[in-house]
Amino acid sequence: MHSNRQSGTIDVWVFRHSQLTIPTLHMREVLSPAERERAEKIRHLDLRLSYLQAKFAFRIILAAHLQVPPRDLRVTISRFGKPRLPAHDIAVSQSHSRDWSAVAVSALTLVGIDIEHRRPLGNCRQLACHIMTDQEASIFEGIPRELAARKFLELWTRKEAVLKCAGLGLNQDPRGLHTGWDEPAVQFGGLQYYLNALPDYGPLVGHLASHDPHQIIMRSLPAQLDAWSICRPAAAF
């Protein structure tokens, strides 16, 4: 895979864990000791496998993107949960929701990505006061009941994407960030963040945030995921 530093793009992968086949022999050489230890503590076998698939795919994506052996990658996590690669000058963000993951990589701008599995939310009206600004809450009150859950998740992923891009995650009160539903760019902490809705992936709602409006390339993963898989471009927007 060619570096996106030359093309000026943000690369994004969205994939379902259960659709990946991971060779067991590669697992130990790719995952970190901490990741393997955490996996052993997950009692439910399906959840453990999903966790391993997500972590393995994340590392394979980065290895293919950087064209380095996956065992040579050193990934650290900030105190707010943001992944970093100290030896490589790229920005990375990831998100999980049920059996799905999303990964964003850029060599030119900070990025934040968030996905949520669409689901009924009977209490989203009550939850609104915990994440929305007064202006957002006022608009949300006028949204039809049948659209409320989706609109709530759309707003949530917009805010979470920006906060991840800022390196804060949910350590920042989301009520202190106004994104609305339609603004292509928002201000937060004296900086501008550009927002893009991810393409429709079945049950998912998702957004990507970045400091610069670069082209976004959606890439695909092969079902047979090994250490030398090539991630092909699927679409651009």
N, C-alpha and C positions, 0 to 999 in steps of 0.2 A: 504494500500500500504506500502511496506517495504521501508525504507530509502535507498537511493543509496549510503550512506556513506560506508555501508558494502560491497556492490557489486562493488563499484568503477565505476559506470556508470554515463552517462549524460542522463537524461530523456527528451524526446522531444515530444510535441503534436503539430500536425498540423490539423486544423479543419475549417470547413465552418460554419459561424454564422447561416445562414438560415436553417441548418440541425439540429439545437438544439431546443429542447422544454424546456423552462424554466418556472417552476411554479411561478406564480406571487406572491404568498404568501412569497416565499423565497427572493424575490428581495430586499425588504427594509432592511431585517436583514443581508444581505450579502454585499451589496454595501455601500460604504462610503457616508456620506452626500455630500462631494465634487463631487463624481461621479454622484450622483442623480441630483445635481444641474446643473452640466454640461449637463447631458442628457436633462434636461428640456429646455436648450437653443438651442438644435438642432431642427430646425423647420421641416425639412423633416422627416416624420414619419418612413420611411424605414431606413434612416441613424441613427435615434435615436434608433430604435430597434436593429440595428446591433451593435451600440456602447454598449448598455446595455448587449447584448448577449456576446460580447467579454469580457467585464469587469467581468461579472458574471462567465463565464467559467474560466477566469484567476484565480479568487479567489477560485473557487471550486477545480481546479487543485492543487493549493497550499495547500488547506485544506486537500485534500485526500492524497497528498504526505507527509504532516507532521503529518497526523492523529490527527488533531485538529479541533474543530468546526469552520466553516468559519467566524462566527461573532467575533471570538477571534483574527483573523488576523489583524495586523497593517502593512499596506504597505505604505512606504514613497517613494518619488521620488526625486532623486538627482537633482541638478541644471542643469545637462546635460540630464535629462530625464530617468535615469536608475532606475528601481524599486528595492527597498530594503526591507528586513524584519528584522528590528533591533533586534527582540526577537529570531530570529532563524538563525543559522549559515549555511545558504545556499545562493548560488548565483542564480539569476534569470534574464532572459532576455525575452523580448517579441517583436513581430513585427506584424503589420497589413498591409494588402493590399486588398482593396475593401472589399469583404465579407469573407475574410480569416484571420486567426490568426495563429501564431506559438509561442509556449512557450517552453523555455529550463530551466531546473532546475538541479543544481549540488551541492552536499555537499562537493566536493573535489577540485573544480577548478572554476575560474571565467569563465563565458560563455557570448557569444554574438550571437544572431540569427537575421537573416534578410530574409524576403521573398518579392518578387515582383510578381505581376500578369503580365504574359506575354501579351504584347500588341505591336501593331505597333508603331515605333518611327521614324518618318520621319526625325527628326533632330538629331539623335544620333551621326552622324559624327560631328556636330557642338558642341554637348554637351561633346564630348570626351575630348576636351581641358580643361574642367572644373573639370574633375575627374581623368584623367589618367596621369601617369608619362610619360616622353618622350619615354621610352622604350615600355610601354604599348600602347601608341598612335601609334608608328611605326608599331607594330604588328597588331593593330586594322585596320590600313589602308589597310592591305592585306586580311582582312576577306571579303568573298563574301557578296554582298548587302542583299541577302535573309537571311543571318545568323546574320547580324549586330545587330539587335534589341535584339535578345536573348543573344548574346555575351556581349553586353553592360550591360544588366541586370545581367548577371552572374558575371561580374566584379564588378558591383555596390554592389551586395549583399555580395560578398567576403569582400570588403572594409568596408561596413557598419557593418558586423558581427564583424570584428576585432576592429573597433572603438567603438562599443557597449561593447565589452569585456573589452576594455581599460577604459570604463566609460566616453568616450568623445563624442560619437555620431558625428553628423555633425558640432560640434564646432571646429573640426580639419579639415583642408583642406585635402580632400582625395588625392590630388596630392602629398602630403608628405608621402604617404603610398604606397609602391609597393607590390602588391599581385600577379599580373599576373593571368593567368587562370588555371594553372596546378600545381603550387607549393603546396605541402602538408603542408608546414610550412613556415612562413615568420617572419622577424624581424621588430619590431616597438618599438621605445622608449627604446631600449636596452633589450627588452623581446621577447621571441619566442611565436608565436601564431600558433596553429594547425587549419587547415581548412578542413571541410568536406561538400560536397554537400549534400543537403537533397534529399531523394528519390523522384521520380517523383510523383507529386500530380497534375495531370491534367494541369491546366493553370499556375502553380506556378514555379518560379525559387527561390532557397533559399540556404543559407549556414549557417553553425554553426562554430563559432570560440571558442577555449579554450586554456588555457595555457598548458594543459597536454593532451596527446592522449588517453583519456579514451574511453571505448566502449560506443556507442550511442544506446539507446533503444528507438525506436519509439513506442509511446503509443497511444491508441485510446480512444475517448470519446463516451459514450452512447448517443443516440439521446435525450433520456429523461434525462435531466441534472438536478439533484437536489442536495441538500446539502450533501448527503451521497453516491453519485455515486462512483463506483470503476472504476478507469482508468486502463484498461487492456493493457499488452504489445502487440504490433502488430508485431514488427520486430526489429532485431538488426543489426548493421553494425559498 
